[in-house]
Amino acid sequence: MPLLPLDALESSLGYAFKDKRLLQTALTHRSHGSAHNERLEFLGDSVLNCAIAGALFERFADLPEGDLSRLRAHLVRQDSLYQLAQGLQLGEYLRLGEGEMRSGGHQRPSILADTLEALFGAVYLEAGFDAAAALIRRIFADLLAGLVPGQSMKDPKTRLQEWLQGRRKPLPRYELLETTGAAHDQRFRVACRVDAFGIETHGMGASRRLAEQAAAASALEKLDS
């Protein structure tokens, strides 16, 4: 699969690397070779946590430490990073080994989330914390704007399970209905069945887990309506 030109990614990021080799390393999975992005990911994870903590501290001046920690955990979790990486089409720039490419690695949530953190680490190395933090705030702007303190940060599957358990009802059943697309670009369709209420909903996603979350979210909407 041909990769997109790196200047398109730099345009999306709003940051142009002086050292293109550093950018290339950030986009290289360990399956591709020895010069991969794991060390940059380690660095970027810490930069991300600090930058998000600062943004939350400034925005929510009256929130206690526990609430700030929960909001930060929600923002820096894999699902959030994966969504942002998808928005940047990060999978289209990734260098992967042949095996990972065949198995759909360029759309795997864990790989995309780790790569985004590696990019943060690369910007930090080249331009320092302020530049990396500015990039992070820019990329996370919509997620930060949508935060509502006190609102549940739990994922749809957990909330659906707790909703049913609170009413002493059987847990939902999930079934994989269909897998479509080539190995490197698969889509999953999953059914969520809530037998106690006669509800069945479907969800689509780039992984089975994400499809289950989408189906659970639809089931919650039906139960709350």
C-alpha positions as CSV (number, residue, x, y, z in Angstrom):
1,M,0.0,0.0,0.0
2,P,1.6,3.3,-1.0
3,L,2.0,5.8,1.8
4,L,0.8,9.4,1.7
5,P,3.4,12.1,1.5
6,L,4.6,13.3,4.8
7,D,4.0,17.0,4.1
8,A,0.3,16.2,4.1
9,L,0.6,15.0,7.6
10,E,2.6,18.0,8.7
11,S,-0.1,20.2,7.3
12,S,-2.7,18.4,9.3
13,L,-0.6,18.6,12.4
14,G,0.2,22.3,11.9
15,Y,3.9,21.5,12.5
16,A,6.7,21.0,10.0
17,F,9.6,18.9,11.1
18,K,13.1,20.2,10.4
19,D,14.5,16.7,10.9
20,K,12.4,14.5,8.5
21,R,14.2,11.4,9.8
22,L,12.8,12.0,13.2
23,L,9.3,12.2,11.8
24,Q,9.9,9.0,9.8
25,T,11.1,7.2,13.0
26,A,7.9,8.3,14.8
27,L,5.9,6.7,12.0
28,T,7.8,3.4,12.0
29,H,6.4,0.4,13.8
30,R,8.8,-2.1,15.4
31,S,7.7,-4.7,12.8
32,H,9.3,-2.7,10.1
33,G,12.8,-2.6,11.5
34,S,15.2,-1.7,14.3
35,A,14.8,2.1,14.0
36,H,11.2,2.2,15.3
37,N,9.0,4.5,17.4
38,E,8.8,2.8,20.8
39,R,11.2,5.1,22.6
40,L,9.5,8.1,21.1
41,E,6.1,6.7,22.2
42,F,7.5,6.4,25.8
43,L,8.5,10.0,25.8
44,G,5.4,11.2,24.1
45,D,3.1,9.5,26.6
46,S,4.7,11.6,29.4
47,V,4.5,14.8,27.4
48,L,0.9,14.1,26.5
49,N,-0.1,13.6,30.2
50,C,1.7,16.8,31.3
51,A,0.2,18.9,28.5
52,I,-3.4,17.6,29.1
53,A,-3.0,18.1,32.8
54,G,-2.0,21.7,32.2
55,A,-4.9,22.4,29.9
56,L,-7.4,20.9,32.4
57,F,-5.8,22.8,35.3
58,E,-6.3,26.1,33.4
59,R,-9.8,25.4,32.1
60,F,-11.4,24.0,35.2
61,A,-10.0,26.2,38.0
62,D,-12.4,24.9,40.7
63,L,-12.2,21.2,40.1
64,P,-10.5,19.0,42.7
65,E,-7.6,16.8,41.9
66,G,-9.6,13.6,41.6
67,D,-12.0,15.0,39.0
68,L,-9.1,16.4,37.0
69,S,-7.4,13.0,37.1
70,R,-10.5,11.3,35.8
71,L,-10.9,13.9,33.0
72,R,-7.2,13.4,32.0
73,A,-7.6,9.6,32.0
74,H,-10.6,9.9,29.7
75,L,-8.7,12.1,27.3
76,V,-5.4,10.1,27.1
77,R,-7.0,6.7,26.9
78,Q,-6.4,4.5,23.8
79,D,-9.9,5.1,22.4
80,S,-9.5,8.9,22.4
81,L,-6.0,8.7,20.8
82,Y,-7.3,6.2,18.2
83,Q,-10.1,8.5,17.2
84,L,-7.7,11.5,16.8
85,A,-5.2,9.3,14.9
86,Q,-8.0,8.3,12.5
87,G,-8.9,11.9,12.0
88,L,-5.3,12.6,10.9
89,Q,-5.4,9.5,8.6
90,L,-2.3,8.3,10.6
91,G,-2.5,4.8,9.3
92,E,-1.8,6.0,5.8
93,Y,1.6,7.2,6.8
94,L,2.7,4.2,8.9
95,R,5.7,2.1,8.0
96,L,4.9,-1.5,9.0
97,G,6.4,-4.9,8.4
98,E,4.7,-7.1,5.8
99,G,3.0,-9.3,8.4
100,E,1.5,-6.3,10.3
101,M,0.4,-4.8,7.0
102,R,-1.4,-8.0,5.9
103,S,-3.1,-8.3,9.3
104,G,-4.5,-4.7,9.2
105,G,-2.0,-3.1,11.5
106,H,-2.4,0.3,10.0
107,Q,-5.9,0.4,11.4
108,R,-5.2,-1.3,14.7
109,P,-6.2,1.0,17.6
110,S,-3.2,0.2,19.7
111,I,-0.7,0.9,16.9
112,L,-2.4,4.2,15.9
113,A,-2.6,5.4,19.5
114,D,1.0,4.6,20.1
115,T,2.1,6.3,16.9
116,L,0.3,9.5,17.8
117,E,2.2,9.5,21.2
118,A,5.4,8.9,19.3
119,L,4.7,12.0,17.2
120,F,4.2,14.1,20.4
121,G,7.6,12.7,21.6
122,A,9.3,13.6,18.3
123,V,8.0,17.2,18.4
124,Y,9.2,17.5,22.0
125,L,12.7,16.3,21.1
126,E,13.0,18.7,18.2
127,A,11.3,21.8,19.5
128,G,10.7,21.4,23.2
129,F,7.8,21.1,25.5
130,D,6.0,24.3,24.6
131,A,5.8,23.3,20.9
132,A,4.6,19.8,21.8
133,A,2.0,21.1,24.2
134,A,0.7,23.6,21.6
135,L,0.3,20.7,19.1
136,I,-1.4,18.5,21.7
137,R,-3.9,21.3,22.6
138,R,-4.6,21.9,19.0
139,I,-5.3,18.2,18.2
140,F,-7.3,17.7,21.4
141,A,-9.3,21.0,21.1
142,D,-12.6,19.5,20.2
143,L,-12.4,16.8,22.9
144,L,-11.4,19.4,25.5
145,A,-14.2,21.6,24.5
146,G,-16.7,18.8,24.9
147,L,-15.8,17.9,28.4
148,V,-18.5,18.3,31.0
149,P,-17.3,17.8,34.6
150,G,-19.4,15.3,36.5
151,Q,-20.6,13.6,33.3
152,S,-19.9,9.9,33.1
153,M,-16.6,9.0,31.5
154,K,-17.4,5.3,31.3
155,D,-17.5,3.7,27.9
156,P,-20.9,2.5,26.4
157,K,-20.4,-1.2,27.1
158,T,-19.7,-0.5,30.8
159,R,-22.6,1.9,31.1
160,L,-25.0,-0.6,29.5
161,Q,-23.8,-3.4,31.8
162,E,-24.2,-1.3,34.9
163,W,-27.7,-0.1,33.7
164,L,-28.8,-3.7,33.4
165,Q,-27.2,-4.8,36.6
166,G,-28.9,-2.0,38.5
167,R,-32.2,-3.4,37.4
168,R,-31.2,-7.0,38.0
169,K,-31.5,-7.9,34.3
170,P,-29.3,-10.3,32.3
171,L,-26.2,-8.8,30.7
172,P,-26.3,-8.0,26.9
173,R,-25.0,-10.5,24.3
174,Y,-22.6,-9.5,21.6
175,E,-22.3,-11.3,18.3
176,L,-20.0,-10.7,15.3
177,L,-22.2,-10.5,12.3
178,E,-19.8,-9.6,9.5
179,T,-16.2,-8.7,8.7
180,T,-15.7,-6.8,5.5
181,G,-12.8,-5.3,3.6
182,A,-9.3,-6.3,2.8
183,A,-7.0,-7.6,5.6
184,H,-5.4,-4.2,5.9
185,D,-8.7,-2.3,6.1
186,Q,-11.3,-4.4,7.8
187,R,-14.6,-3.3,9.1
188,F,-16.6,-5.2,11.8
189,R,-20.3,-5.3,12.3
190,V,-21.6,-6.5,15.7
191,A,-25.0,-7.1,17.2
192,C,-25.9,-6.2,20.7
193,R,-28.9,-8.0,22.1
194,V,-30.7,-7.0,25.3
195,D,-33.1,-9.9,25.7
196,A,-34.9,-8.6,28.8
197,F,-36.2,-5.6,26.7
198,G,-36.3,-7.2,23.3
199,I,-33.7,-4.9,21.9
200,E,-31.2,-5.6,19.2
201,T,-28.8,-2.9,17.8
202,H,-25.9,-3.1,15.4
203,G,-22.5,-1.3,15.5
204,M,-19.7,-0.8,13.0
205,G,-16.0,-0.2,13.7
206,A,-12.4,-0.8,12.6
207,S,-12.1,-3.4,15.4
208,R,-14.5,-5.7,17.0
209,R,-14.2,-3.9,20.3
210,L,-15.1,-0.5,18.7
211,A,-18.1,-2.1,16.9
212,E,-19.3,-3.5,20.2
213,Q,-19.0,0.0,21.8
214,A,-21.1,1.5,19.0
215,A,-23.8,-1.2,19.3
216,A,-23.9,-0.7,23.1
217,A,-24.3,3.1,22.7
218,S,-27.2,2.5,20.3
219,A,-28.8,0.1,22.9
220,L,-28.5,2.7,25.6
221,E,-30.2,5.3,23.4
222,K,-33.1,2.9,22.9
223,L,-33.3,2.1,26.6
224,D,-33.3,5.7,27.6
225,S,-35.9,6.8,25.1
